[in-house]
Amino acid sequence: MSVNKGLLSVEEALQQLLAGVRPVTEVETVPTLQAIGRVLAAPVQSGMNVPAMDNSAMDGYAVRVADIPAAGTRLKVSQRIQAGMVGQPLAAGTAARIFTGAPIPAGADAIVIQEDTTAEGDDVTINAVPKVGDWVRVVGLDIPKGRDMLPAGIRLKPQQVGLAASVGIASLPVFRRIRVGLVFPGDELAMPGEELKPGSIYNSNRFTLTGLTEALGCEVRDYGIVRDDLEVMREVLRRAAAECDVVVTNGGVSVGEADFVKPAVEAEGELLMWRIAMKPGRPLAYGHLRNPKGGQAAFIGLPGNPVSAFVTFLWFVRPFVLRTQGIAQVTPRRLKVRADFDWLQPDARREFLRVRWNEAGGLDLYRTQDSAVLSSTAWADGLVDNPARGVIRSGDLVDFVPYSELGQ
């Protein structure tokens, strides 16, 4: 067993976490229609050109540019081509009525949009001289055959799945879903709908953390509320380690006499580090649990305060889970946004402040940043990542990480 003494920086903690990731390797093939939210296991190439043939970008007339020496040229309309039809070769001195998406007939080299024409019976007058290639979508304009369309290691979005479907791909290789076990220690915890006894609290974190984990596309295994007993905690952790890739506990990682998670993990595996120089969220544990069937499961112990649990999940569990899923890019993008508030008594630790957009395009600060005030997370649109001892004055640009960049 190895436990780092003192406080680790956020960067040091995250580096150690990610260094210990064991990405899943099992690949399964799923129908493309069911691949949204899954992690792509191999690059996807196009086996065809899109579009497969030159087609019209607008409603109008397919013409030969050489047949239109000047505006006002009158041509006979020799055919009508709709999307899904293949026209006949275009005879010299004629035009083909054509609609958006319809293939360009052989011999035509431009489209004149209908706004630049005047239709007169079986003839059309061209009111603007076209150039070769006007309003023509050429073969492979969108996707050339053989092109890498989608890289491995991305969580597939609806538009990416649609892209795969657009070249006829019926199934995609994806990594299996990882299994994340959630454990909630504490005799004081009760579930909504139960009688709240003196000294008890409702287990809101069970709902928050389950939702956060499901939003990452994991298979969630909820081991429920575990009473404060070392042997009971050890048994639950053994079961979770046998069934999950990652085990996350909430609370019980401090040094109180009734905090049994830390000694249980030390007995069932290895605890590598557990104190982070951040606010909220200083008590955060990381290690491994022995799988009775062989191998090991990763372990992350989150603090019990609801805001601390929320923030540390986003900053540590989220990237760890993403990397375990096979996703390469796990760092959230941040924006430079104007602070419309003062923060004049910063902490010696790095702080994550709950803020939201205002109508003037700046950020407002929630009235209290206490780590027990869960309403701040529901009110906010994201977090300001404020360095240790970082004073903020109204008008300063701050590092803002929207929830949307954190999968929320």
BATOR-718915 format. One record per residue (C-alpha): z, x, y; residue in three letters. Coordinates in steps of 0.001 Angstrom, whole numbers, plus 524288, in hexadecimal, padded with zeros to 5 digits. Each point is the difference from the previous one (the first is absolute). Layout:
BEGIN
ZXYALA
...
//
This chain:
BEGIN
800008000080000MET
7FCBD804AD80DA7SER
804AE7F94D80C70VAL
7FC128051980D60ASN
80B7A8010480958LYS
7FEF77FBCD80E24GLY
7F58E7F7A48062CLEU
7F1968011F7FCE5LEU
7F5DD7FD2480A5ASER
7F6F97F4767FDD1VAL
7F4B58096C7FDB8GLU
807AB8080A7F61FGLU
804487F3E27F8AAALA
7F25B7FA527FF9ELEU
7FA4880CF97FBB0GLN
809A3800BC7F4B8GLN
7FD657F1F47FC39LEU
7F155801917FFB3LEU
800E580CF77F8DFALA
806977F8D17F4E9GLY
7F5D87F5517FE91VAL
7F98F7FE507F2CDARG
7F3ED7F7A680282PRO
7FC1E7F63D7F5A8VAL
7F461804167F7DCTHR
7FD727F3D67F7DBGLU
7F3637F96D80435VAL
7FBA07F2347FD20GLU
7F35E7F90880327THR
8012D7F308806FBVAL
7F5D37F62B804BFPRO
7FC128032080DE1THR
8047E7F2908044FLEU
80DD0803867FB8BGLN
8006480DC7805A8ALA
805217FCDB80DA5ILE
80C9D8076F80257GLY
7FE27809187F467ARG
7FEB880EC38014FVAL
7F27B805307FCD8LEU
8007880A547F55CALA
7F259805E280182ALA
7F5A5800C280AB3PRO
7F6277F4FD8004BVAL
7F18C802EB801DEGLN
7F5277F69280301SER
7F5CB7FE507F571GLY
7F6897F9888096DMET
7FB167FFE980DE2ASN
8057D7F5DD80965VAL
7F79F7F9D8804A1PRO
7F7608017C7F424ALA
7F3B97FDE880827MET
7FC547FFDB80E4DASP
804357F2FB805C9ASN
8007A7F8DE80CE3SER
80BFF801468089DALA
7FC567F3C2807C2MET
7F86E7F35D7FF61ASP
7F2588025A80549GLY
7F2AF804E87FBB1TYR
7FC1A80B9C7F7A9ALA
7F44E806E28061BVAL
7F7BD80C3180029ARG
802AD8071E80CBCVAL
7F1B98045380072ALA
7FBF37F19C800DEASP
807667FE0C80CD9ILE
7FA158085E80ABCPRO
806017F7F980AFAALA
809497F4EF802E4ALA
7F97E7F2DA7FE39GLY
7F8EC803B47F368THR
7FDA97F4027F78DARG
800FC801297F129LEU
7FE047F6817F4DFLYS
80C467FD317F80AVAL
7FBAA802DF7F227SER
80CA87FD957F86CGLN
80E437FC33800DBARG
80A6D808AC7F9B3ILE
80E187FBE37FE2EGLN
80B6A807EA7FACBALA
7FE9F801107F14EGLY
7F1287FF368006FMET
7F62580B127FED4VAL
7F4357FE12808B0GLY
7F1E8803DF7FE0AGLN
7FA6E80C5A80645PRO
7FDB47FD6280E6BLEU
7F1B07FE948035BALA
7FB2D8073C80C16ALA
8001B7F7AD80C4DGLY
80A527F68E7FAD5THR
80EA47FE13800FEALA
809D47FB2E7F602ALA
80A997F68680404ARG
80C648069C7FAE7ILE
80E807FD3D7FFBAPHE
80BFE808B280046THR
801BF807717F34AGLY
7F2627FD197FAD7ALA
7F84080B987FA7DPRO
7F5CE805ED80911ILE
7F25F7FD7A7FA6FPRO
7F7CA80BCD7FC87ALA
7F7C88043A80B9AGLY
8098B7FB3D80A76ALA
8072980A6A807CEASP
807F37F84980A08ALA
8069F7F319802AAILE
7FE237F8A680CAAVAL
80BCD7F75180222ILE
7FCEB7F1B680214GLN
805638006E80DEBGLU
7F470808D88037EASP
7F5CB7F6D97FA6ETHR
7F9B17F2DD8027ATHR
7FC077F8097F41AALA
7F3A57F7BA8015CGLU
7FC407F8C67F396GLY
7FB98809FD7F5EBASP
7FFE080ADD80A23ASP
80A4B807D280715VAL
7FF1E806F780D0DTHR
8071E80CFE800BCILE
8063C8013E80D75ASN
8058080DCE7FE9EALA
7F95780BD87FA1DVAL
8081D804C47F442PRO
8027980DD07FB64LYS
7FF1D804777F1F3VAL
80CEB7FD2D7F93CGLY
804E57F59E8098FASP
80A027F70F7F974TRP
7FD378059B7F286VAL
80B38803657F6FAARG
7FA9980AF17F7A1VAL
802FE8027F7F1A3VAL
80D628063B7FE5CGLY
803D57FDF880E44LEU
80D917FB4D7FC13ASP
80203807257F317ILE
7F69180A177FA49PRO
7FF2E800BB7F142LYS
8092580A637FA69GLY
808EE8003280BD4ARG
80EC7800E27FE38ASP
8049D7F319805A4MET
80E767FFFF7FCC0LEU
8089880BE47FD6DPRO
80A6D800897F592ALA
80E077FE4C80435GLY
7FEB37F4648093CILE
8064D7F2B57FF20ARG
7F46F7F6DA7FF77LEU
7FE9C7F69F80B6ELYS
7F8137F3757FF68PRO
7F4BF8060A807A1GLN
7FF8680BAA7F6BDGLN
7FFAC7F7487F41CVAL
7F51F7F85B806B1GLY
7F8B580CBC8022CLEU
800BD803277F184ALA
7FB2C7F25A7FCC4ALA
7F49B8018180970SER
7FA0480A5C7F717VAL
8025F7F8427F3BCGLY
80C4F806A87FB09ILE
806D87F6367F736ALA
80C33807D67FCA6SER
807CC80B44805AALEU
808DA80AA07FA5APRO
80DBB7FF1880597VAL
80D05806537FD18PHE
809CC7F76F7F91DARG
80A3C7F9B380889ARG
80C4E8080C800DCILE
80CD97F9D17FC16ARG
80AF08008480A0DVAL
80DB77FBF17FC35GLY
809447FABD80A5DLEU
80EBE800AF7FE14VAL
80A147F9F080938PHE
80DE3805027FDD8PRO
80BC97F94E805F7GLY
80AC37F6637FC8BASP
7FEDC7FA7680DB1GLU
7F2077FB247FE50LEU
7FC7D7F1B97FE54ALA
7F3177F8E57FF0EMET
7FB937F56080967PRO
8042B7F2E47FA7CGLY
80CA2805837FA8DGLU
80D337FDE28063AGLU
8030380B0680968LEU
80DBD8045F7FC9DLYS
808B980752809A3PRO
7FB3580DF780158GLY
7F2B77FD027F9F6SER
7F28D800FC8064AILE
7F2D57FA7F7FC54TYR
7F708809FE7F9B1ASN
7F5167FFC480A15SER
7FB8880D9A7FBEFASN
7FBE27FAC27F2C4ARG
7F6097F76E806CCPHE
7FBA780A33809F0THR
7FE3080B087F63ELEU
7F9787F7627F5D7THR
7F6277FB9080A39GLY
7FD8F80DCF804CDLEU
7FDBF804D27F22BTHR
7F7067F4D07FC40GLU
7F8208025180C7AALA
7FCDC80D947FAB6LEU
7F9B07FA157F3F4GLY
80ABC803F57F68DCYS
805097F91C7F3FDGLU
80DED7FD0980433VAL
80B227FF9D7F63AARG
80C4B7FA4780600ASP
80C87804237F935TYR
807FA7F77A80901GLY
80DA7801A580546ILE
80801809F27F85FVAL
80ECC7FFB9800C4ARG
8077480BEA8046BASP
802938068F7F30AASP
7FB5F80D847FC35LEU
7FCAF7FCDA7F1E1GLU
7F9037F372803A0VAL
7F80F8075B80A38MET
7FC8C80A997F636ARG
7FB387F5E17F632GLU
7F76B7F94E80A2DVAL
7FA4B80CF38046FLEU
7FCFA803D47F1EEARG
7F8E07F3347FDE5ARG
7F89A8014680CDDALA
7FC2580E0F7FCFFALA
7FA4D7FBA37F2F3ALA
7F7ED7F54A8064CGLU
7FBE18052A80D58CYS
7F8F780B12806D3ASP
808E67FF7180BE3VAL
80DCD7FA8C80100VAL
8053D7FC1C80D66VAL
80E357FC9A80274THR
8058E7FA0A80C5DASN
80D7A804398045CGLY
80A67807957F8EAGLY
7FACD80D8580358VAL
80AF08043980914SER
80CB98067B7FBCEVAL
8090D7F4437FFAAGLY
8089F7FDE07F430GLU
7F8737F3947FC8FALA
7F28E806248018DASP
7FB82801DC7F1FBPHE
7F17F802998019FVAL
8014680E82802F4LYS
808A1803607F42EPRO
7F7DB7F7147F752ALA
7F373806FE803C1VAL
8067D80D3A7FE1FGLU
804237FBAF7F265ALA
7F2B17FA657FC64GLU
7F744809F98067EGLY
7FF6D808BE80BD4GLU
803327FDC880E4ALEU
7F8488092E808C3LEU
803D17FC4F80DE1MET
806797F4DE806F4TRP
802AC8019C80E9BARG
7F5367FECC80A37ILE
800A28030280E8AALA
7FAD87F2C080424MET
805277F3A580636LYS
800917F6407F9FCPRO
8009F804CD7F1FBGLY
807D680C797FE61ARG
804A17FD977F1E4PRO
7F3AA800C37F7F1LEU
7FFC9805527F23EALA
7F4DF805827F7F0TYR
7FF63804B37F21EGLY
7FBD27FCB87F22EHIS
8051A7F7C67F4E1LEU
7FE1D803B27F1CDARG
7F7987F65C7F8AAASN
8066C7FDB17F2C0PRO
7F2557FEF67FA47LYS
7FC1880D3D80594GLY
7FC41804ED80D66GLY
806607FB5880C63GLN
7FF757F60880AE3ALA
800DD8036080E5BALA
80C2B7FB5380703PHE
801B97FC9080E56ILE
80CE87FAB38050DGLY
7FF5C7F8AE80CD3LEU
80B677FD6180928PRO
806207F2987FFD0GLY
7FF1B7FBF980E47ASN
7F44B7F6D580115PRO
7F8EF8071B80AFEVAL
802A680D327F9B3SER
7FA907FAFC7F323ALA
7F4027FA82806D3PHE
7FCE480C4A807C4VAL
80286809A37F4FETHR
7F79E7F7F77F6D0PHE
7F4B9800A6809A3LEU
801B480E78802D6TRP
8031B805207F268PHE
7FDF87F6357F512VAL
7F2EB7FB4B80531ARG
7F94D80D7A80038PRO
80656803B07F312PHE
7FAEB7F3987F995VAL
7F27C8018080604LEU
7FEC780DEF7FB30ARG
804CD7FBD47F28CTHR
7F55D7F59B7FFF7GLN
7F5C680A8780234GLY
7FDFD7FDFB80E8EILE
7FD7D80CA680748ALA
802137FBBB80E1DGLN
80DFD7FB60801C0VAL
80326803C080E0ETHR
7FFEC7F4388091APRO
7F82B8010880C6FARG
807A37FF7580C9CARG
7FC337FBA780D98LEU
803D98052B80D4DLYS
805247F3F1806EBVAL
807417FDF280CC4ARG
80E827FD477FEBBALA
8048A7F50C808EAASP
80E40803577FD9APHE
809EA80AD980207ASP
806A5807357F4DFTRP
8093C80929806FBLEU
80A39803237F5A0GLN
7F82B804CA7F456PRO
80629804567F350ASP
8003F80DDF7FAD2ALA
7F8307FACF7F47CARG
7F1DA7FB7280000ARG
7FFE27F17C8033CGLU
7F7647F4B27FC09PHE
800F07F58780A6CLEU
7FBEC7F1DE7FDE0ARG
7F6677FBD280A88VAL
7F5387F62A80241ARG
7F3FB7FE9C80866TRP
801207F8B980CD7ASN
7F55C7F8EB80785GLU
7FE4880B9B80922ALA
7FC23808BC7F497GLY
80CCC807787FFB3GLY
80B7A7FFFE7F6B4LEU
80CCB7F8AE8014FASP
80C65804927F92ELEU
808767F6E47F7EDTYR
80D047FD428069DARG
807CF807A27F5DATHR
7FC0E80ACA7F6B1GLN
80BA77FE577F6F0ASP
7FC33802C07F1DFSER
8065B7F35C7FB68ALA
7F7EE7F725808DEVAL
7F4F67FB777F733LEU
7FAA57F6F180A83SER
7FAE480C118070ASER
7F6638029B7F4E9THR
7FAF67F2017FFF3ALA
7FE8E7FFE880ED9TRP
7F8E880D0C800CCALA
7F1A58038C7FE7BASP
802F680DD97FBCEGLY
8082080C2880211LEU
800DC80A5980A88VAL
8018A80D3D7F97DASP
80910806B4809ABASN
8036B80E5D7FE24PRO
80E1F8047F7FF9EALA
8062F7FF5880D7BARG
7F38B7FA1A80561GLY
8029A7F92B80CF6VAL
7F65C7F50A802FBILE
7FDC57FAB980DABARG
7F81D7F40280348SER
7F1CE8041480181GLY
800B380B2A7F62FASP
7F63B800767F4E4LEU
806B07FF4E7F2D7VAL
7FBA9801437F1CDASP
7FE9A7F21D7FB08PHE
7FD807FCD87F1A7VAL
7FC017F1AC7FE95PRO
8043B7F8B37F3E0TYR
7F1917FE697FD06SER
7FF5A80EA87FD87GLU
80B5E7FEC77F6A7LEU
7F9E97F5937F781GLY
806AB7F4B0806FCGLN
//
